[in-house]
C-alpha cells in the first residue's frame, strides 16, 4: 500500500521512468543576507544557503551539471533530471537577470524539468510568466513558508509574513506554476499544534507540493548561538515522527510530498544526532504510519475510504485536482 503521494510517484507518472534532481548554484544571494532585510539570514540557514557552493569555485552551469550527472549516474539508473536552483533565493534579481540564468539551462543533456528555490517576496508576474513559458513538463517553485504563525516568522527572522506567502502562492497558481511549500517542525516557541495549524493553512491554498523539515542546529547559524546558550532544544526523533504522521493524516490528498525529513550536509550538523540516521528515520516513519493505519488525508472530512490510486507510480492524479483551490470539488465530489 502506498500511504502518501510522493514525488517519485509523481515523476514516474509524468515521465514513465526515474528522474533525479541536480542542484545548481547560480550565485544568487538573498534579501535576508545582503542587507536589504537583514544580514543574519533565517536563524536556521547555513552560510552556504543550503547550496553546493560550486559557483564560488567558478564552475559554470554546464560544468556543474556534468559534475553531478557523473556522480548520480554511478548511484542511480536515471537518465532524466530536474535542474534544482537551490542556493539562496533564485528569483532575487531582475527579470533580465533571471532570463539570463534560465537561458543557461538550454541544451543540458537529460534536462526534464525545473525546481526553483526562492522566497515569496522575490516574485512578480513577469518572473512567473518567464518561468512558465519555459514549457518544461515539470516546473516547481520551492517556496519557503516554514510557519503560518507571524510571531514565529518574526522570531526566526524570515523577513516576510504568512499573508505575503499566500499572495505569492495565488500569483504562481494564476500562472500555472506548481508551488512546493516548505514547512518546519520544531521551530523555537512552537508546539505540535502550531505545526499542524501551518499544515491546515497550506491546505487552504492552491499548493501542489510540500517539503517537511525537522529543525536541526547547523554550524555558522544564529540558531547555534541559541543552542550554545541553552535557549533552544532541538525536536526529538519520536516527537518529530509523531507530529509528521499526524500532519500527513490531515494533508490534502492531491498534494505531492517532496520530502519527509531534513538532512544536513557533511560537516554542517551540530545537533541532534538522529538527523544523521536518514534511512532509520524514514523506516520508522513508515512503521508509525502502518501501526496507526495512517495514510495521507485519512483524517480529513473529505477523505476517501482508502488511499487514492495516484499514490502509486502507476496511478494518475486527475488534472482538475492538482493544487485544488479552496471550495473546489475534489475527485470524490466533496469540498476541499
C-alpha positions in Angstrom: 0.0 0.0 0.0 1.3 3.5 -0.9 0.4 5.7 2.1 1.2 9.1 0.6 1.6 10.8 -2.7 5.4 11.1 -3.1 7.5 13.0 -5.6 8.9 9.8 -7.0 5.4 8.6 -7.9 4.5 11.9 -9.5 7.7 11.9 -11.7 7.1 8.3 -12.7 3.6 9.3 -13.7 4.9 12.2 -15.7 7.9 10.6 -17.4 7.4 6.8 -17.1 10.9 6.4 -15.5 13.1 7.5 -12.7 14.0 11.2 -12.5 16.8 12.7 -10.3 17.5 16.2 -9.1 20.7 18.0 -9.9 21.5 21.0 -7.6 22.7 24.1 -9.5 24.4 27.2 -7.9 23.9 30.4 -10.0 25.5 32.7 -7.4 22.2 34.4 -6.4 22.0 35.9 -2.9 19.1 36.7 -0.6 17.5 39.9 0.7 17.8 38.4 4.2 21.6 38.3 3.8 22.7 41.2 1.6 21.4 43.9 3.9 18.1 44.6 2.1 16.2 43.0 5.0 18.9 41.6 7.2 22.5 40.3 7.1 21.9 37.4 9.6 19.6 35.3 7.4 17.0 33.0 8.8 18.2 31.6 12.1 18.5 28.1 10.7 20.1 28.9 7.4 23.7 27.9 6.8 26.2 30.4 5.4 26.1 28.5 2.1 22.3 29.0 1.8 21.7 25.2 1.5 23.6 25.1 -1.7 26.6 23.3 -3.1 29.0 26.3 -3.2 30.2 25.4 -6.7 29.6 28.9 -8.0 32.3 30.2 -5.7 34.6 27.7 -7.4 33.9 29.5 -10.7 32.3 26.4 -12.1 29.9 27.1 -15.0 26.4 25.7 -15.1 27.2 23.1 -17.8 30.2 22.0 -15.7 28.1 21.8 -12.6 25.6 19.7 -14.5 28.2 17.4 -15.8 29.8 17.1 -12.3 26.5 16.0 -10.6 25.4 13.9 -13.6 28.6 11.9 -13.4 28.2 11.3 -9.6 24.5 10.4 -9.9 24.9 8.0 -12.8 27.1 5.9 -10.6 24.4 5.7 -7.9 21.2 5.6 -10.0 19.9 4.4 -13.3 18.2 7.7 -14.1 18.7 9.3 -17.5 16.3 12.3 -16.8 17.0 15.1 -14.4 15.3 18.1 -12.7 17.5 21.2 -12.5 17.3 22.4 -8.9 18.2 26.0 -8.4 18.8 25.5 -4.7 21.2 28.1 -3.3 19.7 31.1 -1.6 16.8 32.9 -3.4 16.9 32.3 -7.1 14.4 35.0 -8.2 16.0 37.7 -6.2 17.1 39.6 -9.3 15.6 41.5 -12.3 13.6 39.7 -14.9 16.5 40.1 -17.3 19.0 38.5 -14.9 16.6 35.6 -14.3 16.2 35.1 -18.0 20.0 35.1 -18.5 20.2 32.4 -15.8 17.5 30.2 -17.2 18.9 30.5 -20.7 22.0 28.6 -19.3 19.8 25.6 -18.9 19.3 25.2 -22.7 20.9 22.1 -24.1 21.8 20.4 -20.8 21.6 16.7 -21.5 18.8 14.9 -19.9 17.0 18.0 -18.6 13.4 17.1 -17.9 12.2 19.8 -15.6 13.0 22.6 -13.1 12.7 23.4 -9.4 13.4 26.9 -8.3 14.1 27.7 -4.6 13.1 31.2 -3.6 11.1 33.5 -1.2 7.6 34.8 -1.5 8.9 38.4 -1.5 11.1 37.8 -4.5 8.4 37.1 -7.1 6.3 39.1 -9.5 4.1 38.4 -12.5 6.9 39.0 -15.1 9.2 36.4 -13.4 6.5 33.9 -13.1 5.5 34.3 -16.7 9.1 33.8 -17.7 9.3 30.6 -15.6 6.0 29.2 -17.0 7.0 30.0 -20.6 10.0 27.6 -20.4 7.5 25.0 -21.4 9.0 22.2 -19.3 6.8 19.2 -18.3 7.6 19.6 -14.6 8.2 23.1 -13.2 8.2 23.6 -9.4 8.6 26.7 -7.3 10.1 25.8 -4.0 8.7 28.4 -1.7 9.6 28.7 2.0 6.8 29.3 4.5 8.3 27.4 7.5 5.3 28.5 9.7 2.0 30.2 9.3 2.4 32.0 12.6 3.7 35.5 12.0 5.1 35.7 15.5 7.2 32.7 14.7 8.3 34.1 11.4 9.5 37.2 13.1 11.2 35.1 15.8 13.2 33.2 13.2 14.0 36.3 11.1 12.2 35.2 7.9 11.5 38.8 6.8 8.1 38.1 5.4 4.6 37.3 6.6 2.2 34.3 6.1 0.0 36.7 4.2 2.8 37.5 1.7 3.4 33.8 1.2 -0.3 33.2 0.5 -0.3 36.1 -2.1 2.8 34.6 -3.8 1.1 31.2 -4.0 -2.0 32.6 -5.5 0.0 34.6 -8.1 2.1 31.5 -9.0 -1.1 29.4 -9.3 -2.6 32.0 -11.6 0.4 31.5 -14.0 0.1 27.7 -13.8 3.3 27.2 -11.8 3.2 24.4 -9.2 4.3 25.5 -5.7 6.1 23.3 -3.3 5.8 24.8 0.2 8.4 24.3 2.8 7.4 23.7 6.4 9.5 23.1 9.6 8.6 21.3 12.7 10.4 22.2 16.0 10.8 25.9 15.5 11.6 28.0 18.6 8.4 28.7 20.6 6.2 26.4 18.5 4.3 23.3 19.6 2.9 20.4 17.6 -0.4 22.2 17.5 1.3 25.2 15.8 2.9 22.9 13.2 -0.4 21.2 12.4 -2.0 24.6 12.1 0.5 25.5 9.4 -0.5 22.4 7.5 -4.1 23.4 7.7 -3.1 26.9 6.5 -1.4 25.3 3.4 -4.4 23.1 2.8 -6.4 26.2 2.1 -4.0 27.4 -0.6 -3.5 26.1 -4.1 -0.2 24.5 -3.4 0.8 21.4 -5.3 3.6 20.1 -3.2 5.1 20.2 0.3 8.5 19.6 1.9 8.5 18.6 5.6 11.6 19.5 7.6 12.8 18.8 11.1 14.7 21.8 12.6 18.4 21.0 13.3 21.2 23.1 14.5 23.8 23.8 11.9 27.3 25.4 12.1 27.6 29.1 11.5 23.9 29.7 12.1 22.2 32.1 14.5 20.4 29.1 15.9 23.7 27.6 17.1 24.2 30.6 19.3 20.8 30.0 20.9 21.6 26.3 21.3 25.1 27.0 22.8 23.4 29.4 25.3 20.9 26.7 26.3 18.0 28.7 24.9 17.0 26.1 22.3 16.4 22.4 22.4 16.1 20.5 19.0 13.0 18.4 18.4 13.4 14.8 19.3 13.1 12.0 16.8 10.0 10.4 18.3 8.4 13.8 18.7 9.1 14.7 15.1 7.7 11.4 13.8 4.6 11.8 15.8 4.0 15.3 14.5 4.8 14.4 10.9 2.5 11.4 10.8 -0.4 13.5 12.2 0.4 16.2 9.7 0.3 13.7 6.8 -3.1 12.5 8.0 -4.7 15.9 7.6 -2.9 16.9 4.4 -4.9 17.2 1.2 -4.7 14.1 -1.0 -3.6 15.9 -4.1 -0.5 17.5 -2.6 2.8 15.8 -3.6 5.1 15.2 -0.6 8.6 16.0 -1.8 10.4 15.4 1.5 9.8 13.8 4.8 12.8 15.0 6.8 15.7 17.4 6.6 19.3 16.3 6.1 22.5 18.2 6.9 25.4 18.4 4.5 28.6 16.8 5.7 30.3 18.8 8.4 27.2 21.0 9.0 25.3 19.2 11.8 25.7 20.3 15.4 22.6 18.6 16.9 20.6 16.5 17.2 22.5 13.3 16.3 19.4 11.4 15.0 19.3 13.7 11.9 22.2 11.6 10.5 20.1 8.4 10.6 18.2 9.1 7.4 17.2 5.5 6.4 16.4 4.6 10.0 14.2 7.6 10.5 12.4 7.0 7.2 11.8 3.4 8.1 10.4 4.5 11.5 8.1 7.0 9.8 6.8 4.2 7.6 6.3 1.8 10.5 4.5 4.5 12.5 2.1 5.1 9.7 1.4 1.4 9.4 0.9 0.9 13.1 -1.5 3.8 13.3 -3.2 2.9 10.0 -2.4 6.4 8.7 -2.3 7.5 5.1 -2.2 10.9 3.6 -5.5 12.7 4.1 -7.2 9.9 6.1 -8.2 12.3 8.9 -9.8 14.8 6.6 -13.6 15.1 6.4 -13.4 14.6 2.6 -11.2 11.5 2.9 -12.0 8.6 0.5 -12.3 5.1 2.0 -8.8 4.1 1.1 -5.6 5.6 -0.3 -6.2 7.0 -3.8 -4.6 5.1 -6.8 -2.4 8.0 -7.6 -0.3 7.5 -4.5 1.4 4.7 -6.5 3.7 5.3 -9.6 1.2 3.6 -12.0 -1.7 5.8 -10.9 -2.7 9.2 -12.2 -4.0 12.2 -10.4 -6.9 13.9 -12.2 -5.7 17.1 -13.8 -8.5 19.1 -12.3 -7.3 18.1 -8.8 -3.8 19.5 -8.9 -3.3 22.3 -6.5 -7.1 22.4 -5.9 -8.4 25.7 -4.7 -10.4 26.0 -1.5 -14.1 25.4 -2.1 -13.4 23.4 -5.3 -14.6 19.9 -5.8 -12.0 17.2 -5.3 -12.1 13.9 -7.2 -14.6 12.5 -4.8 -17.2 15.2 -5.3 -16.6 16.7 -1.9 -15.4 20.2 -0.9 -11.7 20.7 -0.3 
